[in-house]
Amino acid sequence: MSDNLLDLFGATSESILITIKRDGRPQSSNVTHYWDAERRTALVSVTADRAKTRNIVRDPRVSLHVNAAEFYRGYAVGEGIGALTAVAQSPDDEAVAALIDYYRALRGEHPDWAEYAQAMIDQRRQLLRLRVDRVYGLAR
């Protein structure tokens, strides 16, 4: 796997999540991801009731597309099998703890963790874990 391509996932948190719709066509969604380079895994907060999440439940093949800071300098697409955590249901459950870890990794400390936890529950949030098994693209 090309380290130059994998490095692009850590250079930005803005990406395009690509899932497979029921009719086989791709569905693209702008998302924010956290890249764990050591595990070659991207984490994305998703809402349980959205089409992209339903697509993953039905067909867990997922791609994540990132662009270099300068558009024509490169891009990478990571492919793998997506795994979803449980939906956040209680301030002290594992799903909320994982979402807090995700937020901290991306943004640091939240001014009100209780408020954040409640928002995750109200929005029916969960994490998508995508271990990148294959990567392709161009890095200049």
C-alpha positions in Angstrom: 0.0 0.0 0.0 1.4 3.4 -0.9 2.4 5.5 2.1 2.1 8.6 0.0 -1.6 7.9 -0.7 -2.3 6.8 2.9 -0.7 10.1 4.1 -3.5 12.0 2.3 -6.1 10.6 4.7 -4.2 12.2 7.6 -3.7 15.5 5.8 -7.4 16.4 5.9 -10.5 15.5 7.8 -12.8 16.4 4.9 -13.7 13.5 2.7 -16.4 11.9 0.6 -17.9 8.7 1.8 -19.1 6.4 -1.0 -21.6 3.7 -0.2 -23.7 1.4 -2.5 -27.3 2.1 -3.0 -29.9 -0.6 -3.4 -29.8 -0.3 -7.2 -26.0 -0.7 -7.2 -25.2 2.9 -8.0 -22.8 4.8 -5.7 -24.0 7.3 -3.2 -21.6 10.1 -2.2 -21.8 12.0 1.1 -19.5 14.8 2.3 -18.3 13.7 5.8 -15.6 14.5 8.4 -13.3 11.7 9.2 -10.5 11.0 11.8 -7.6 9.0 10.4 -5.8 6.5 12.6 -2.6 6.0 10.6 -1.3 3.2 12.8 -4.5 1.1 12.2 -5.1 2.4 8.7 -8.6 3.1 9.9 -10.9 6.1 9.3 -13.7 7.0 11.7 -16.8 8.8 10.6 -19.8 9.9 12.7 -23.0 8.9 11.0 -26.7 9.2 11.8 -28.5 5.9 12.0 -31.5 7.0 10.0 -29.6 8.3 6.9 -29.4 6.6 3.6 -25.6 6.2 3.8 -26.0 4.3 7.0 -28.8 2.1 5.7 -26.6 1.4 2.7 -23.7 0.3 4.9 -26.0 -2.0 6.9 -27.2 -3.6 3.7 -23.8 -3.7 1.9 -20.7 -2.8 4.1 -18.4 -2.2 1.1 -17.3 1.4 1.6 -14.9 3.8 -0.1 -13.6 7.1 1.3 -12.2 9.7 -1.1 -9.9 12.5 0.0 -8.2 15.3 -2.1 -4.9 16.8 -1.5 -4.9 20.4 -0.3 -4.2 21.6 -3.8 -6.8 19.8 -6.0 -4.5 18.8 -8.8 -1.7 17.6 -6.4 -3.5 14.3 -5.7 -6.3 12.2 -4.3 -6.7 8.9 -2.6 -9.6 6.5 -2.4 -9.5 4.0 0.5 -11.7 0.9 0.2 -12.7 -1.6 2.8 -15.5 -3.1 4.8 -17.3 -0.7 7.1 -18.3 -1.6 10.6 -20.9 0.4 12.6 -20.9 0.8 16.3 -24.2 0.6 18.2 -26.4 3.7 18.1 -25.9 6.2 21.0 -28.7 5.6 23.5 -27.5 6.6 26.9 -24.9 9.1 28.1 -22.8 6.3 29.7 -22.9 3.7 26.9 -20.0 2.6 24.7 -21.3 4.3 21.6 -21.3 7.7 23.3 -17.8 7.0 24.7 -16.6 6.2 21.2 -18.2 9.4 19.8 -16.5 11.4 22.6 -13.1 9.9 21.7 -13.8 10.7 18.0 -14.7 14.3 18.8 -11.6 14.7 21.0 -9.3 13.3 18.3 -10.7 15.8 15.8 -11.5 18.9 17.8 -10.1 18.6 21.3 -12.2 19.3 24.4 -15.9 20.1 24.1 -17.2 22.9 26.4 -20.1 20.7 27.6 -19.8 17.0 27.4 -23.2 16.3 28.8 -24.8 18.5 26.1 -22.7 16.7 23.4 -23.7 13.3 24.7 -27.4 14.2 24.6 -27.0 15.6 21.1 -25.5 12.2 20.0 -28.4 10.4 21.5 -31.0 12.8 20.0 -29.4 12.5 16.6 -29.1 8.7 16.8 -25.4 8.9 16.1 -23.0 6.0 15.7 -19.4 5.6 14.4 -18.4 4.0 11.1 -15.0 2.3 11.3 -13.4 1.8 7.9 -10.1 -0.2 7.8 -8.5 0.7 4.5 -7.7 -2.6 2.8 -7.0 -1.2 -0.6 -6.0 2.3 -1.7 -5.6 3.9 -5.1 -5.1 7.4 -6.4 -2.4 9.9 -7.2 0.0 11.7 -4.9 2.4 14.2 -6.4 
